[in-house]
Amino acid sequence: MQREQSSIHTSSILTEVDVTDSKEMEDIWNHLKEQDQIFDDFTKDRPELWIMICMLPTTKLFRVRDVGIIQLNDLRPPLGAVVHYVTWKDLHPGERAEAIAELFRLAFEEWRLRRLAAFVPVTNPVARRVALSAGFRFEGCLRQSFLKGGRYHDVDIFSILSHEYEARKRKVV
């Protein structure tokens, strides 16, 4: 399946990845595979699965400077998308906030999405804190849906709706 590459988004903090660039995808994979919290037992050693997902027209992949990525899966305007946010180097809290603000701007202002969701394994408390501090709300739990190290773990679901984003934006301005 060939993915059509639309215009590439670039901002001061986010740059859309050309997923047809095999060198860039290999570089990102090499960073991702070192992150213990990301992949379950099924996908951890299978870059072809991740690349196949990235090639889907419903996926967008962004670099967060040279320290991480934001991946949007199941992007279905105007409904929503699922966010995956990963850093492999320390990101200053101000830079993290800038990346999330730019993601929200794209999602809610440019693409006019209704909601963004994040699925966070309970084994990753840092991701939980990032989601909550960004304005995501806890929605529920997918029980024993993440297989890691031969053990099943729960995955918490978080989301933010467009009107919640608008309310947060008004408070900041």
mmCIF file of the C-alpha atoms, coordinates in Angstrom:
data_MODEL
# 
_entry.id   MODEL 
# 
loop_
_atom_site.group_PDB 
_atom_site.id 
_atom_site.type_symbol 
_atom_site.label_atom_id 
_atom_site.label_alt_id 
_atom_site.label_comp_id 
_atom_site.label_asym_id 
_atom_site.label_entity_id 
_atom_site.label_seq_id 
_atom_site.pdbx_PDB_ins_code 
_atom_site.Cartn_x 
_atom_site.Cartn_y 
_atom_site.Cartn_z 
_atom_site.occupancy 
_atom_site.B_iso_or_equiv 
_atom_site.pdbx_formal_charge 
_atom_site.auth_seq_id 
_atom_site.auth_comp_id 
_atom_site.auth_asym_id 
_atom_site.auth_atom_id 
_atom_site.pdbx_PDB_model_num 
ATOM 1   C CA . MET A 1 1   ? 0.000   0.000   0.000  1.00 0.00 ? 1   MET A CA 1 
ATOM 2   C CA . GLN A 1 2   ? 1.506   3.293   -1.080 1.00 0.00 ? 2   GLN A CA 1 
ATOM 3   C CA . ARG A 1 3   ? 0.935   6.258   1.193  1.00 0.00 ? 3   ARG A CA 1 
ATOM 4   C CA . GLU A 1 4   ? 0.346   9.630   -0.397 1.00 0.00 ? 4   GLU A CA 1 
ATOM 5   C CA . GLN A 1 5   ? 2.433   12.255  1.332  1.00 0.00 ? 5   GLN A CA 1 
ATOM 6   C CA . SER A 1 6   ? 0.474   15.451  1.851  1.00 0.00 ? 6   SER A CA 1 
ATOM 7   C CA . SER A 1 7   ? 2.202   18.717  2.556  1.00 0.00 ? 7   SER A CA 1 
ATOM 8   C CA . ILE A 1 8   ? 4.699   18.305  5.369  1.00 0.00 ? 8   ILE A CA 1 
ATOM 9   C CA . HIS A 1 9   ? 3.902   20.222  8.558  1.00 0.00 ? 9   HIS A CA 1 
ATOM 10  C CA . THR A 1 10  ? 6.782   22.052  10.213 1.00 0.00 ? 10  THR A CA 1 
ATOM 11  C CA . SER A 1 11  ? 6.761   24.293  13.289 1.00 0.00 ? 11  SER A CA 1 
ATOM 12  C CA . SER A 1 12  ? 9.392   25.409  15.767 1.00 0.00 ? 12  SER A CA 1 
ATOM 13  C CA . ILE A 1 13  ? 9.006   22.141  17.696 1.00 0.00 ? 13  ILE A CA 1 
ATOM 14  C CA . LEU A 1 14  ? 7.158   19.609  15.480 1.00 0.00 ? 14  LEU A CA 1 
ATOM 15  C CA . THR A 1 15  ? 8.236   18.395  12.057 1.00 0.00 ? 15  THR A CA 1 
ATOM 16  C CA . GLU A 1 16  ? 6.124   15.893  10.189 1.00 0.00 ? 16  GLU A CA 1 
ATOM 17  C CA . VAL A 1 17  ? 8.133   12.819  9.223  1.00 0.00 ? 17  VAL A CA 1 
ATOM 18  C CA . ASP A 1 18  ? 8.225   11.676  5.624  1.00 0.00 ? 18  ASP A CA 1 
ATOM 19  C CA . VAL A 1 19  ? 7.375   8.040   6.370  1.00 0.00 ? 19  VAL A CA 1 
ATOM 20  C CA . THR A 1 20  ? 8.620   7.029   2.921  1.00 0.00 ? 20  THR A CA 1 
ATOM 21  C CA . ASP A 1 21  ? 12.168  8.037   3.947  1.00 0.00 ? 21  ASP A CA 1 
ATOM 22  C CA . SER A 1 22  ? 13.593  4.684   5.062  1.00 0.00 ? 22  SER A CA 1 
ATOM 23  C CA . LYS A 1 23  ? 16.713  6.235   6.628  1.00 0.00 ? 23  LYS A CA 1 
ATOM 24  C CA . GLU A 1 24  ? 14.674  8.536   8.833  1.00 0.00 ? 24  GLU A CA 1 
ATOM 25  C CA . MET A 1 25  ? 12.273  5.737   9.799  1.00 0.00 ? 25  MET A CA 1 
ATOM 26  C CA . GLU A 1 26  ? 15.202  3.480   10.720 1.00 0.00 ? 26  GLU A CA 1 
ATOM 27  C CA . ASP A 1 27  ? 16.700  6.260   12.854 1.00 0.00 ? 27  ASP A CA 1 
ATOM 28  C CA . ILE A 1 28  ? 13.413  6.750   14.720 1.00 0.00 ? 28  ILE A CA 1 
ATOM 29  C CA . TRP A 1 29  ? 12.952  2.980   15.181 1.00 0.00 ? 29  TRP A CA 1 
ATOM 30  C CA . ASN A 1 30  ? 16.458  2.708   16.666 1.00 0.00 ? 30  ASN A CA 1 
ATOM 31  C CA . HIS A 1 31  ? 15.482  5.293   19.281 1.00 0.00 ? 31  HIS A CA 1 
ATOM 32  C CA . LEU A 1 32  ? 12.062  3.758   19.932 1.00 0.00 ? 32  LEU A CA 1 
ATOM 33  C CA . LYS A 1 33  ? 13.291  0.209   20.475 1.00 0.00 ? 33  LYS A CA 1 
ATOM 34  C CA . GLU A 1 34  ? 15.479  1.439   23.354 1.00 0.00 ? 34  GLU A CA 1 
ATOM 35  C CA . GLN A 1 35  ? 12.398  2.711   25.226 1.00 0.00 ? 35  GLN A CA 1 
ATOM 36  C CA . ASP A 1 36  ? 11.197  -0.004  27.571 1.00 0.00 ? 36  ASP A CA 1 
ATOM 37  C CA . GLN A 1 37  ? 7.653   1.318   28.058 1.00 0.00 ? 37  GLN A CA 1 
ATOM 38  C CA . ILE A 1 38  ? 6.570   1.511   24.420 1.00 0.00 ? 38  ILE A CA 1 
ATOM 39  C CA . PHE A 1 39  ? 6.103   -1.858  22.818 1.00 0.00 ? 39  PHE A CA 1 
ATOM 40  C CA . ASP A 1 40  ? 4.333   -4.963  24.006 1.00 0.00 ? 40  ASP A CA 1 
ATOM 41  C CA . ASP A 1 41  ? 5.863   -8.432  23.677 1.00 0.00 ? 41  ASP A CA 1 
ATOM 42  C CA . PHE A 1 42  ? 4.294   -8.910  20.241 1.00 0.00 ? 42  PHE A CA 1 
ATOM 43  C CA . THR A 1 43  ? 5.705   -5.772  18.562 1.00 0.00 ? 43  THR A CA 1 
ATOM 44  C CA . LYS A 1 44  ? 8.948   -5.009  20.417 1.00 0.00 ? 44  LYS A CA 1 
ATOM 45  C CA . ASP A 1 45  ? 11.217  -6.752  17.887 1.00 0.00 ? 45  ASP A CA 1 
ATOM 46  C CA . ARG A 1 46  ? 9.101   -6.196  14.784 1.00 0.00 ? 46  ARG A CA 1 
ATOM 47  C CA . PRO A 1 47  ? 9.827   -2.809  13.185 1.00 0.00 ? 47  PRO A CA 1 
ATOM 48  C CA . GLU A 1 48  ? 7.869   -3.819  10.086 1.00 0.00 ? 48  GLU A CA 1 
ATOM 49  C CA . LEU A 1 49  ? 4.636   -3.680  12.118 1.00 0.00 ? 49  LEU A CA 1 
ATOM 50  C CA . TRP A 1 50  ? 5.353   -0.154  13.321 1.00 0.00 ? 50  TRP A CA 1 
ATOM 51  C CA . ILE A 1 51  ? 6.382   1.005   9.826  1.00 0.00 ? 51  ILE A CA 1 
ATOM 52  C CA . MET A 1 52  ? 3.250   -0.555  8.330  1.00 0.00 ? 52  MET A CA 1 
ATOM 53  C CA . ILE A 1 53  ? 1.099   1.434   10.802 1.00 0.00 ? 53  ILE A CA 1 
ATOM 54  C CA . CYS A 1 54  ? 3.027   4.624   9.993  1.00 0.00 ? 54  CYS A CA 1 
ATOM 55  C CA . MET A 1 55  ? 2.359   4.110   6.273  1.00 0.00 ? 55  MET A CA 1 
ATOM 56  C CA . LEU A 1 56  ? -1.408  4.090   6.769  1.00 0.00 ? 56  LEU A CA 1 
ATOM 57  C CA . PRO A 1 57  ? -3.199  7.222   5.534  1.00 0.00 ? 57  PRO A CA 1 
ATOM 58  C CA . THR A 1 58  ? -4.819  7.489   8.992  1.00 0.00 ? 58  THR A CA 1 
ATOM 59  C CA . THR A 1 59  ? -1.427  7.893   10.736 1.00 0.00 ? 59  THR A CA 1 
ATOM 60  C CA . LYS A 1 60  ? 0.717   11.005  11.102 1.00 0.00 ? 60  LYS A CA 1 
ATOM 61  C CA . LEU A 1 61  ? 4.201   10.952  12.613 1.00 0.00 ? 61  LEU A CA 1 
ATOM 62  C CA . PHE A 1 62  ? 6.010   14.025  13.933 1.00 0.00 ? 62  PHE A CA 1 
ATOM 63  C CA . ARG A 1 63  ? 9.512   14.517  15.306 1.00 0.00 ? 63  ARG A CA 1 
ATOM 64  C CA . VAL A 1 64  ? 9.713   16.546  18.494 1.00 0.00 ? 64  VAL A CA 1 
ATOM 65  C CA . ARG A 1 65  ? 12.979  18.289  17.700 1.00 0.00 ? 65  ARG A CA 1 
ATOM 66  C CA . ASP A 1 66  ? 15.654  15.597  18.041 1.00 0.00 ? 66  ASP A CA 1 
ATOM 67  C CA . VAL A 1 67  ? 14.347  14.161  21.305 1.00 0.00 ? 67  VAL A CA 1 
ATOM 68  C CA . GLY A 1 68  ? 11.165  12.273  20.490 1.00 0.00 ? 68  GLY A CA 1 
ATOM 69  C CA . ILE A 1 69  ? 8.080   11.678  18.398 1.00 0.00 ? 69  ILE A CA 1 
ATOM 70  C CA . ILE A 1 70  ? 4.359   12.210  18.469 1.00 0.00 ? 70  ILE A CA 1 
ATOM 71  C CA . GLN A 1 71  ? 2.396   9.651   16.502 1.00 0.00 ? 71  GLN A CA 1 
ATOM 72  C CA . LEU A 1 72  ? -1.294  10.001  15.708 1.00 0.00 ? 72  LEU A CA 1 
ATOM 73  C CA . ASN A 1 73  ? -3.074  6.762   14.826 1.00 0.00 ? 73  ASN A CA 1 
ATOM 74  C CA . ASP A 1 74  ? -6.619  6.248   13.633 1.00 0.00 ? 74  ASP A CA 1 
ATOM 75  C CA . LEU A 1 75  ? -6.835  9.891   12.506 1.00 0.00 ? 75  LEU A CA 1 
ATOM 76  C CA . ARG A 1 76  ? -10.446 10.311  11.372 1.00 0.00 ? 76  ARG A CA 1 
ATOM 77  C CA . PRO A 1 77  ? -11.519 13.934  10.985 1.00 0.00 ? 77  PRO A CA 1 
ATOM 78  C CA . PRO A 1 78  ? -13.759 15.261  12.316 1.00 0.00 ? 78  PRO A CA 1 
ATOM 79  C CA . LEU A 1 79  ? -14.008 12.538  14.968 1.00 0.00 ? 79  LEU A CA 1 
ATOM 80  C CA . GLY A 1 80  ? -10.545 12.161  16.457 1.00 0.00 ? 80  GLY A CA 1 
ATOM 81  C CA . ALA A 1 81  ? -7.250  10.316  16.760 1.00 0.00 ? 81  ALA A CA 1 
ATOM 82  C CA . VAL A 1 82  ? -5.153  8.316   19.217 1.00 0.00 ? 82  VAL A CA 1 
ATOM 83  C CA . VAL A 1 83  ? -1.940  10.000  20.426 1.00 0.00 ? 83  VAL A CA 1 
ATOM 84  C CA . HIS A 1 84  ? 1.379   8.303   21.190 1.00 0.00 ? 84  HIS A CA 1 
ATOM 85  C CA . TYR A 1 85  ? 4.043   10.613  22.627 1.00 0.00 ? 85  TYR A CA 1 
ATOM 86  C CA . VAL A 1 86  ? 7.567   9.295   23.176 1.00 0.00 ? 86  VAL A CA 1 
ATOM 87  C CA . THR A 1 87  ? 10.826  11.004  24.116 1.00 0.00 ? 87  THR A CA 1 
ATOM 88  C CA . TRP A 1 88  ? 14.237  9.367   24.242 1.00 0.00 ? 88  TRP A CA 1 
ATOM 89  C CA . LYS A 1 89  ? 16.117  12.326  25.692 1.00 0.00 ? 89  LYS A CA 1 
ATOM 90  C CA . ASP A 1 90  ? 15.151  14.678  28.482 1.00 0.00 ? 90  ASP A CA 1 
ATOM 91  C CA . LEU A 1 91  ? 12.750  17.317  27.272 1.00 0.00 ? 91  LEU A CA 1 
ATOM 92  C CA . HIS A 1 92  ? 12.469  20.542  29.230 1.00 0.00 ? 92  HIS A CA 1 
ATOM 93  C CA . PRO A 1 93  ? 8.917   20.885  30.635 1.00 0.00 ? 93  PRO A CA 1 
ATOM 94  C CA . GLY A 1 94  ? 8.485   24.086  28.617 1.00 0.00 ? 94  GLY A CA 1 
ATOM 95  C CA . GLU A 1 95  ? 9.392   22.246  25.417 1.00 0.00 ? 95  GLU A CA 1 
ATOM 96  C CA . ARG A 1 96  ? 7.000   19.424  26.296 1.00 0.00 ? 96  ARG A CA 1 
ATOM 97  C CA . ALA A 1 97  ? 4.233   21.979  26.818 1.00 0.00 ? 97  ALA A CA 1 
ATOM 98  C CA . GLU A 1 98  ? 5.120   23.635  23.488 1.00 0.00 ? 98  GLU A CA 1 
ATOM 99  C CA . ALA A 1 99  ? 4.957   20.293  21.631 1.00 0.00 ? 99  ALA A CA 1 
ATOM 100 C CA . ILE A 1 100 ? 1.607   19.413  23.176 1.00 0.00 ? 100 ILE A CA 1 
ATOM 101 C CA . ALA A 1 101 ? 0.238   22.899  22.482 1.00 0.00 ? 101 ALA A CA 1 
ATOM 102 C CA . GLU A 1 102 ? 1.241   22.579  18.808 1.00 0.00 ? 102 GLU A CA 1 
ATOM 103 C CA . LEU A 1 103 ? -0.306  19.112  18.613 1.00 0.00 ? 103 LEU A CA 1 
ATOM 104 C CA . PHE A 1 104 ? -3.554  20.433  20.115 1.00 0.00 ? 104 PHE A CA 1 
ATOM 105 C CA . ARG A 1 105 ? -3.528  23.401  17.715 1.00 0.00 ? 105 ARG A CA 1 
ATOM 106 C CA . LEU A 1 106 ? -3.193  21.053  14.733 1.00 0.00 ? 106 LEU A CA 1 
ATOM 107 C CA . ALA A 1 107 ? -5.798  18.616  16.041 1.00 0.00 ? 107 ALA A CA 1 
ATOM 108 C CA . PHE A 1 108 ? -8.463  21.039  17.196 1.00 0.00 ? 108 PHE A CA 1 
ATOM 109 C CA . GLU A 1 109 ? -7.936  24.137  15.041 1.00 0.00 ? 109 GLU A CA 1 
ATOM 110 C CA . GLU A 1 110 ? -6.488  22.882  11.763 1.00 0.00 ? 110 GLU A CA 1 
ATOM 111 C CA . TRP A 1 111 ? -8.025  19.412  11.470 1.00 0.00 ? 111 TRP A CA 1 
ATOM 112 C CA . ARG A 1 112 ? -11.136 20.296  13.533 1.00 0.00 ? 112 ARG A CA 1 
ATOM 113 C CA . LEU A 1 113 ? -11.072 17.050  15.511 1.00 0.00 ? 113 LEU A CA 1 
ATOM 114 C CA . ARG A 1 114 ? -13.639 16.467  18.224 1.00 0.00 ? 114 ARG A CA 1 
ATOM 115 C CA . ARG A 1 115 ? -11.333 14.436  20.494 1.00 0.00 ? 115 ARG A CA 1 
ATOM 116 C CA . LEU A 1 116 ? -7.850  13.097  21.085 1.00 0.00 ? 116 LEU A CA 1 
ATOM 117 C CA . ALA A 1 117 ? -7.330  9.904   23.061 1.00 0.00 ? 117 ALA A CA 1 
ATOM 118 C CA . ALA A 1 118 ? -4.261  8.398   24.718 1.00 0.00 ? 118 ALA A CA 1 
ATOM 119 C CA . PHE A 1 119 ? -3.881  4.762   25.745 1.00 0.00 ? 119 PHE A CA 1 
ATOM 120 C CA . VAL A 1 120 ? -1.376  4.513   28.605 1.00 0.00 ? 120 VAL A CA 1 
ATOM 121 C CA . PRO A 1 121 ? -0.156  1.211   30.099 1.00 0.00 ? 121 PRO A CA 1 
ATOM 122 C CA . VAL A 1 122 ? -0.356  1.368   33.891 1.00 0.00 ? 122 VAL A CA 1 
ATOM 123 C CA . THR A 1 123 ? 3.321   0.392   33.881 1.00 0.00 ? 123 THR A CA 1 
ATOM 124 C CA . ASN A 1 124 ? 4.119   3.909   32.603 1.00 0.00 ? 124 ASN A CA 1 
ATOM 125 C CA . PRO A 1 125 ? 3.321   6.439   35.378 1.00 0.00 ? 125 PRO A CA 1 
ATOM 126 C CA . VAL A 1 126 ? 5.294   9.210   33.638 1.00 0.00 ? 126 VAL A CA 1 
ATOM 127 C CA . ALA A 1 127 ? 3.009   9.034   30.575 1.00 0.00 ? 127 ALA A CA 1 
ATOM 128 C CA . ARG A 1 128 ? -0.002  9.182   32.882 1.00 0.00 ? 128 ARG A CA 1 
ATOM 129 C CA . ARG A 1 129 ? 1.304   12.388  34.517 1.00 0.00 ? 129 ARG A CA 1 
ATOM 130 C CA . VAL A 1 130 ? 2.044   13.957  31.110 1.00 0.00 ? 130 VAL A CA 1 
ATOM 131 C CA . ALA A 1 131 ? -1.464  13.140  29.848 1.00 0.00 ? 131 ALA A CA 1 
ATOM 132 C CA . LEU A 1 132 ? -3.165  14.559  32.941 1.00 0.00 ? 132 LEU A CA 1 
ATOM 133 C CA . SER A 1 133 ? -1.016  17.710  33.019 1.00 0.00 ? 133 SER A CA 1 
ATOM 134 C CA . ALA A 1 134 ? -1.795  18.290  29.309 1.00 0.00 ? 134 ALA A CA 1 
ATOM 135 C CA . GLY A 1 135 ? -5.520  18.314  30.066 1.00 0.00 ? 135 GLY A CA 1 
ATOM 136 C CA . PHE A 1 136 ? -6.483  14.757  29.182 1.00 0.00 ? 136 PHE A CA 1 
ATOM 137 C CA . ARG A 1 137 ? -9.137  13.215  31.435 1.00 0.00 ? 137 ARG A CA 1 
ATOM 138 C CA . PHE A 1 138 ? -9.247  9.625   32.615 1.00 0.00 ? 138 PHE A CA 1 
ATOM 139 C CA . GLU A 1 139 ? -12.005 7.708   30.783 1.00 0.00 ? 139 GLU A CA 1 
ATOM 140 C CA . GLY A 1 140 ? -11.530 4.122   31.828 1.00 0.00 ? 140 GLY A CA 1 
ATOM 141 C CA . CYS A 1 141 ? -9.398  1.031   31.741 1.00 0.00 ? 141 CYS A CA 1 
ATOM 142 C CA . LEU A 1 142 ? -8.796  -1.760  29.252 1.00 0.00 ? 142 LEU A CA 1 
ATOM 143 C CA . ARG A 1 143 ? -8.111  -4.620  31.613 1.00 0.00 ? 143 ARG A CA 1 
ATOM 144 C CA . GLN A 1 144 ? -5.132  -6.871  30.910 1.00 0.00 ? 144 GLN A CA 1 
ATOM 145 C CA . SER A 1 145 ? -4.752  -5.616  27.340 1.00 0.00 ? 145 SER A CA 1 
ATOM 146 C CA . PHE A 1 146 ? -0.965  -5.024  27.284 1.00 0.00 ? 146 PHE A CA 1 
ATOM 147 C CA . LEU A 1 147 ? 1.425   -8.002  27.350 1.00 0.00 ? 147 LEU A CA 1 
ATOM 148 C CA . LYS A 1 148 ? 4.848   -6.976  28.643 1.00 0.00 ? 148 LYS A CA 1 
ATOM 149 C CA . GLY A 1 149 ? 7.521   -9.294  29.948 1.00 0.00 ? 149 GLY A CA 1 
ATOM 150 C CA . GLY A 1 150 ? 5.146   -12.233 29.775 1.00 0.00 ? 150 GLY A CA 1 
ATOM 151 C CA . ARG A 1 151 ? 2.648   -10.502 32.105 1.00 0.00 ? 151 ARG A CA 1 
ATOM 152 C CA . TYR A 1 152 ? -0.647  -8.836  31.260 1.00 0.00 ? 152 TYR A CA 1 
ATOM 153 C CA . HIS A 1 153 ? -1.159  -5.225  32.326 1.00 0.00 ? 153 HIS A CA 1 
ATOM 154 C CA . ASP A 1 154 ? -4.080  -2.816  32.259 1.00 0.00 ? 154 ASP A CA 1 
ATOM 155 C CA . VAL A 1 155 ? -4.133  0.166   29.891 1.00 0.00 ? 155 VAL A CA 1 
ATOM 156 C CA . ASP A 1 156 ? -5.785  3.412   31.003 1.00 0.00 ? 156 ASP A CA 1 
ATOM 157 C CA . ILE A 1 157 ? -7.672  5.513   28.472 1.00 0.00 ? 157 ILE A CA 1 
ATOM 158 C CA . PHE A 1 158 ? -7.463  9.308   28.574 1.00 0.00 ? 158 PHE A CA 1 
ATOM 159 C CA . SER A 1 159 ? -9.024  11.895  26.277 1.00 0.00 ? 159 SER A CA 1 
ATOM 160 C CA . ILE A 1 160 ? -9.439  15.592  25.721 1.00 0.00 ? 160 ILE A CA 1 
ATOM 161 C CA . LEU A 1 161 ? -12.376 17.064  23.803 1.00 0.00 ? 161 LEU A CA 1 
ATOM 162 C CA . SER A 1 162 ? -12.263 20.124  21.584 1.00 0.00 ? 162 SER A CA 1 
ATOM 163 C CA . HIS A 1 163 ? -14.354 22.252  23.968 1.00 0.00 ? 163 HIS A CA 1 
ATOM 164 C CA . GLU A 1 164 ? -12.011 21.320  26.857 1.00 0.00 ? 164 GLU A CA 1 
ATOM 165 C CA . TYR A 1 165 ? -9.056  22.429  24.732 1.00 0.00 ? 165 TYR A CA 1 
ATOM 166 C CA . GLU A 1 166 ? -10.819 25.722  23.958 1.00 0.00 ? 166 GLU A CA 1 
ATOM 167 C CA . ALA A 1 167 ? -11.520 26.330  27.663 1.00 0.00 ? 167 ALA A CA 1 
ATOM 168 C CA . ARG A 1 168 ? -7.861  25.629  28.584 1.00 0.00 ? 168 ARG A CA 1 
ATOM 169 C CA . LYS A 1 169 ? -6.661  27.912  25.793 1.00 0.00 ? 169 LYS A CA 1 
ATOM 170 C CA . ARG A 1 170 ? -8.857  30.780  27.028 1.00 0.00 ? 170 ARG A CA 1 
ATOM 171 C CA . LYS A 1 171 ? -7.403  30.405  30.551 1.00 0.00 ? 171 LYS A CA 1 
ATOM 172 C CA . VAL A 1 172 ? -3.828  30.625  29.234 1.00 0.00 ? 172 VAL A CA 1 
ATOM 173 C CA . VAL A 1 173 ? -4.384  33.706  27.071 1.00 0.00 ? 173 VAL A CA 1 
# 
